Amino acid sequence: MEVAILGGGIGGLVAALFLHREGVPCRVYEATTEYKPLGVGLNLFSHAVSTLTDLGLGDALAKSGFEPASFLYLNQYGQEIYSEPCGRHAGFDFPHYSIHRASLHSLLHDAVITRLGADSIVMGRRVKRLDQDADGVTVFFEDLQGKETIQPLKASVAIGCDGIHSAVRRQFYPAEGGPTFGGIYMWRGVTRGKPVLGGNQIIRAGPLRTGKLLVYPLHNYDDGTQLLNWVVEKQSEVCELVDWSKPGKLEDFLPWFKDWTYDWLDVPELFKKASMILEYPMVDRDPIPQWSFGRITLLGDAAHPMYPRGGNGAAQSIIDASVLAPLLKKYGNDPVQALQVYELERRAKTTKIVNTNRSQPPDFIIESVDKLSQGKPFAHIDDLISKEEMNTIVENYRAVTGATLSAVNKV
């Protein structure tokens, strides 16, 4: 058996590492001709870190990532709503890491090359279509100019890991159309500056109606400053082309935050001093009724693109790979059954996460308090909502995503 992994993002690279560990031959085929350090920060919660640690990547993550101690939820006035420890500080056996997406991708790429060999990742292979019969799959590629000049590939199994614009998915759902816009626009950036509120927290502030802010550190510098990752969200009726590398304009969102000046953070200055700003709409896709078609299946964003909540865009692709690889080993003589069992294990779970990320993500706490306070400052948070009620919101989300203490620690 040889598995063709179609897409060399986070999910595809982790799939290669898990398949290699299981002794299943595989190769990654990536559409771009070279990897570029795209994106900004992301959060790897303990359920994702435990899976990557199982692959022997714990030390690499510790070197590249930043380990925060807690989550902090605030309203737009800077008043504390809720806080809780995270990762090992919350009793998990594995850390929580904030990490630059490019750093995570780089360490995964290096691990694949080291373990599988220099020829294990083939660049410039954009999928055009797939054919299959009882013996295997034939993948037809095209170059970046859309010309079918590349020799077709024959494999036993093909895994579509080609993201939210997946060509593999489009072959089976040709009428699906583009990603679903959630009515929210996002701007992301990184700024080098002074630590915020102790320098070891992931801070979420403000309801969506006023503009929402997420800020957390990615790196400590020797001079006492930090590299701060920040995300801004605002409701919008406009949805432009989904391009993960589109530069953002400061004037498009700065006015909403002109009064967000606290004694612990000058938010407008945080934005103005950014070394880079990216913008894109918040999009996902409606869950689909089937992932696996004979010897072809989907993984990660190709299977279940979701809003970037709770770090689960990356986490669930990592978990997909950890489930699929052992099944291909187990059912080596019947890969079709392996893909069916994989889908049975993962599709319903990720469908629930997609829907929950739309309706009640972790920062639903802030939205709830905004409604209860009618958008005004409060005297005491306990007058509006109890700690127990907020704990329930957070724990319910963890249960949906498989990130509870008992699930991660397996106690």
C-alpha positions in Angstrom: 0.0 0.0 0.0 1.1 3.6 -0.7 -0.9 6.6 0.4 -1.0 9.8 -1.5 -1.4 12.8 0.8 -2.8 15.6 -1.3 -1.9 18.8 0.5 1.1 19.7 2.7 -0.4 21.9 5.4 -0.6 21.0 9.1 -3.0 18.1 8.6 -1.2 16.6 5.6 2.2 16.7 7.3 0.9 15.2 10.6 -0.8 12.5 8.5 2.5 11.7 6.9 4.2 11.4 10.3 1.5 9.1 11.8 1.4 6.9 8.6 5.2 6.6 8.8 5.1 5.5 12.4 2.5 2.8 11.5 4.8 1.6 8.7 2.4 2.7 5.9 4.3 4.1 2.9 3.2 7.6 1.9 4.1 10.8 0.2 2.9 14.4 0.4 1.9 16.3 -2.8 1.7 20.1 -2.3 0.3 22.5 -4.8 2.7 25.4 -4.1 6.2 25.4 -5.5 7.7 26.6 -2.3 6.7 27.0 1.3 6.4 30.6 2.6 6.0 31.7 6.2 2.3 32.6 6.0 -0.1 33.5 8.7 0.3 34.6 12.3 -0.3 32.9 15.7 -2.5 30.0 16.7 -3.2 28.2 19.9 -2.5 24.5 20.4 -4.6 23.3 23.3 -3.6 20.3 25.4 -5.6 17.8 23.3 -3.6 18.8 20.2 -0.3 18.9 22.1 -0.8 15.5 23.6 -1.3 14.1 20.1 1.8 15.8 18.7 3.8 14.7 21.8 2.8 11.2 21.0 4.6 11.7 17.7 7.8 12.7 19.5 7.4 16.4 18.8 7.1 17.6 22.4 10.6 19.1 22.6 10.3 20.8 19.3 7.0 22.4 20.4 8.5 23.5 23.6 11.3 25.3 21.7 9.1 27.0 19.2 6.0 27.7 21.3 5.1 29.9 24.2 3.4 28.4 27.2 0.7 30.7 28.7 -0.7 30.2 32.2 -4.3 31.3 31.9 -7.3 32.6 29.9 -8.8 36.0 30.7 -12.2 37.2 29.5 -12.9 41.0 29.6 -15.6 43.3 28.4 -14.9 46.4 26.3 -14.4 48.5 29.4 -11.5 46.2 30.5 -13.5 44.7 33.4 -12.8 41.1 34.2 -15.6 38.7 33.5 -13.9 35.3 33.8 -10.5 33.7 34.2 -9.2 30.2 34.4 -5.8 28.4 34.2 -4.8 26.6 31.0 -2.6 23.6 30.0 -0.4 22.2 32.8 -1.5 25.1 35.1 -5.0 23.6 34.9 -3.9 20.1 35.7 -3.5 18.7 32.1 -0.6 16.4 31.6 0.4 18.4 28.5 1.0 22.1 28.0 -1.0 24.6 26.1 1.2 26.4 23.5 0.7 29.6 21.6 2.8 29.3 18.4 3.3 31.1 15.1 1.7 29.1 12.4 4.8 29.2 10.3 6.9 27.8 13.2 4.5 24.9 13.7 4.5 24.2 10.0 8.3 24.4 9.8 8.8 21.9 12.6 6.3 19.5 11.1 8.0 19.9 7.7 11.4 19.2 9.2 10.2 16.1 11.0 8.7 14.7 7.8 11.9 15.3 5.8 14.0 13.8 8.6 11.9 10.7 9.1 10.6 10.0 5.7 13.3 11.4 3.5 14.0 14.4 1.3 11.7 13.0 -1.5 8.7 12.5 0.8 7.2 16.0 -0.1 6.7 16.8 -3.7 6.0 20.4 -4.5 4.1 22.0 -7.4 1.5 19.3 -7.6 -2.0 20.8 -7.7 -4.8 18.3 -7.9 -7.0 18.5 -10.9 -9.1 15.3 -10.6 -9.0 11.7 -9.3 -10.1 8.4 -10.8 -10.3 5.1 -9.0 -11.0 1.4 -9.6 -10.8 -1.7 -7.5 -7.0 -1.6 -7.4 -6.2 2.0 -6.6 -6.5 5.7 -7.3 -5.0 7.8 -10.1 -4.4 11.4 -9.3 -4.2 13.9 -12.2 -2.2 17.1 -11.5 -1.9 20.5 -13.1 0.7 23.2 -12.7 0.0 26.6 -11.3 -1.0 27.9 -14.8 -3.7 25.2 -15.0 -1.9 23.0 -17.5 -2.0 19.3 -17.2 1.6 18.6 -17.9 2.5 16.5 -14.9 2.7 12.7 -14.9 -0.4 11.2 -13.1 0.2 9.4 -9.9 -1.1 6.0 -8.9 -1.6 5.1 -5.3 -3.6 2.7 -3.1 -5.3 5.5 -1.2 -5.7 9.2 -1.6 -6.3 11.6 1.4 -7.5 15.1 0.5 -5.7 17.4 2.9 -6.0 20.4 0.5 -7.8 22.9 2.8 -11.0 24.9 2.6 -10.8 25.2 -1.2 -10.2 21.5 -1.6 -10.2 20.2 -5.1 -10.7 16.7 -3.8 -13.9 17.7 -2.0 -15.1 19.7 -5.0 -15.0 16.6 -7.2 -17.5 14.9 -4.9 -19.5 18.1 -4.2 -19.3 20.1 -7.4 -22.3 22.2 -6.6 -21.2 23.2 -3.1 -19.9 26.6 -4.1 -17.6 28.8 -2.1 -17.0 28.9 1.7 -19.9 30.1 3.9 -19.4 33.6 5.2 -20.3 34.0 8.9 -20.9 37.8 8.8 -17.7 38.5 10.7 -14.5 40.0 9.3 -11.1 39.4 10.9 -7.8 41.3 11.0 -4.7 39.6 12.5 -1.3 41.0 13.3 1.8 40.8 15.4 3.4 43.6 17.4 6.5 43.6 19.5 5.8 45.4 22.8 5.7 45.3 26.5 4.1 42.3 28.2 0.3 42.6 28.9 -1.1 41.8 32.3 1.9 39.8 33.4 2.8 38.5 30.0 1.4 35.0 30.3 -2.3 35.2 29.5 -4.5 34.7 26.5 -6.9 37.7 26.7 -10.2 37.9 25.0 -12.0 41.3 25.3 -15.2 42.8 24.0 -18.4 41.6 22.4 -18.7 41.3 18.7 -21.1 44.2 18.3 -18.4 46.7 19.5 -15.4 44.8 18.0 -13.7 41.9 19.6 -10.0 41.6 20.5 -7.9 38.5 21.2 -4.3 39.1 22.2 -1.6 36.7 23.5 2.3 36.4 23.5 4.2 34.2 21.1 7.8 34.9 22.1 9.9 36.5 24.9 12.8 38.7 23.9 15.9 39.3 26.0 15.1 43.0 26.4 11.8 42.2 28.3 9.5 42.7 25.3 7.3 40.1 23.7 6.0 39.3 20.3 2.2 39.8 20.7 -0.3 38.1 18.4 -3.6 39.9 18.1 -6.9 39.3 16.3 -9.8 41.7 15.7 -13.3 40.6 14.8 -16.2 42.8 13.7 -19.6 42.2 12.1 -19.6 42.9 8.4 -21.9 42.4 5.5 -19.0 42.4 3.1 -17.2 39.2 2.2 -14.2 39.5 -0.2 -12.1 36.8 -1.6 -10.8 34.3 1.0 -7.0 34.9 0.8 -5.0 34.0 3.8 -2.1 36.3 2.8 -4.1 39.5 2.0 -2.6 42.6 3.7 -4.9 44.4 6.0 -5.5 48.2 6.3 -5.3 49.8 9.7 -7.9 52.4 8.9 -10.5 49.7 8.2 -10.7 48.7 11.9 -8.8 51.2 14.1 -11.8 53.6 14.6 -13.8 51.0 16.4 -11.0 50.7 19.1 -10.0 54.4 19.4 -11.2 54.5 23.0 -9.8 51.2 24.1 -7.0 52.7 26.2 -6.4 51.0 29.5 -3.7 51.3 32.1 -2.4 47.8 31.1 -2.7 48.2 27.3 -3.1 50.9 24.7 -5.0 49.0 22.0 -4.7 51.6 19.2 -1.0 51.7 19.7 -0.8 47.9 19.6 -2.3 48.0 16.2 -0.3 51.0 14.9 3.0 49.3 15.8 2.2 46.0 14.1 4.9 44.6 11.8 2.3 43.0 9.7 -1.5 42.9 9.4 -3.6 40.4 7.5 -7.3 40.4 6.8 -9.9 37.9 5.8 -13.5 37.0 6.4 -14.5 34.4 8.9 -15.7 31.4 6.8 -16.4 27.7 7.2 -18.5 25.2 5.2 -21.7 23.4 6.1 -21.0 19.8 7.2 -21.2 17.3 4.4 -22.9 13.8 4.7 -19.9 11.8 3.4 -16.1 12.1 3.5 -15.0 8.7 2.2 -15.6 7.6 -1.4 -14.0 4.2 -2.0 -10.3 4.7 -1.7 -10.5 8.5 -1.3 -11.2 10.4 1.8 -10.9 13.9 3.3 -9.0 15.3 6.3 -8.8 18.5 8.2 -10.1 21.7 6.5 -11.0 19.7 3.4 -13.4 17.6 5.5 -14.6 20.1 8.2 -13.5 23.7 7.8 -14.6 25.6 10.9 -14.4 29.0 12.5 -11.1 29.5 14.3 -12.4 28.9 17.8 -10.6 27.2 20.6 -7.7 26.2 18.4 -9.7 23.5 16.8 -9.0 24.2 13.2 -5.5 22.8 13.6 -6.3 20.5 16.5 -9.1 18.5 14.7 -6.9 18.0 11.6 -4.2 16.6 13.9 -6.6 14.3 15.6 -8.0 13.2 12.2 -4.5 12.0 11.2 -4.0 10.2 14.5 -7.2 8.2 14.0 -6.8 7.5 10.3 -3.2 6.2 10.2 -3.7 3.2 12.6 -6.8 2.2 10.7 -5.0 2.1 7.4 -2.5 -0.2 9.1 -5.1 -2.3 10.8 -7.2 -2.8 7.6 -4.2 -3.0 5.3 -5.8 -5.4 2.9 -9.1 -3.4 2.9 -8.4 0.3 2.7 -12.0 1.0 1.8 -13.1 -0.3 5.1 -10.4 1.7 6.9 -11.7 4.9 5.4 -15.3 4.1 6.3 -14.3 3.4 9.9 -12.3 6.6 10.0 -15.3 8.6 8.8 -17.6 6.9 11.3 -15.2 7.8 14.1 -14.6 11.5 13.1 -17.4 13.0 11.0 -20.1 13.3 13.6 -17.7 14.7 16.2 -16.3 17.4 13.9 -19.8 18.2 12.6 -20.8 19.1 16.2 -17.7 21.2 16.6 -18.4 23.1 13.3 -21.9 23.9 14.6 -20.8 24.7 18.1 -18.1 27.1 16.8 -20.9 29.0 15.1 -23.3 29.1 18.1 -21.5 28.8 21.4 -17.7 29.1 21.2 -15.7 29.7 24.5 -16.0 33.5 24.2 -19.8 33.1 24.3 -19.3 34.1 27.9 -18.5 37.7 26.8 -21.6 37.9 24.6 -23.8 36.6 27.4 -22.5 39.2 29.8 -22.9 42.0 27.3 -26.6 41.1 26.9 -27.1 40.8 30.7 -25.4 44.1 31.3 -27.1 45.8 28.3 -23.7 46.8 27.1 -22.9 48.8 30.2 -20.1 48.5 32.9 -21.1 46.3 35.8 -20.5 46.7 39.5 -20.0 43.0 40.3 -20.0 40.2 37.7 -21.7 37.9 40.2 -24.8 40.2 39.9 -25.1 39.1 36.3 -23.9 35.5 36.0 -22.4 33.0 38.4 -18.9 31.5 38.1 -20.6 28.1 37.9 -22.6 29.2 34.8 -19.5 30.4 33.1 -17.7 27.2 34.0 -20.5 25.2 32.4 -20.1 27.2 29.1 -16.4 26.4 29.0 -16.7 22.8 30.0 -19.5 22.1 27.5 -17.3 23.4 24.7 -14.4 21.2 25.9 -16.6 18.2 26.0 -17.7 18.8 22.4 -14.1 19.2 21.2 -12.6 16.3 23.2 -10.4 18.7 25.3 -11.7 17.9 28.8 -9.2 17.0 31.5 -10.4 13.4 31.7 -10.1 13.0 27.9 -6.6 14.4 27.6 -5.2 12.8 30.7 -7.1 9.6 30.0 -7.9 9.1 33.7 
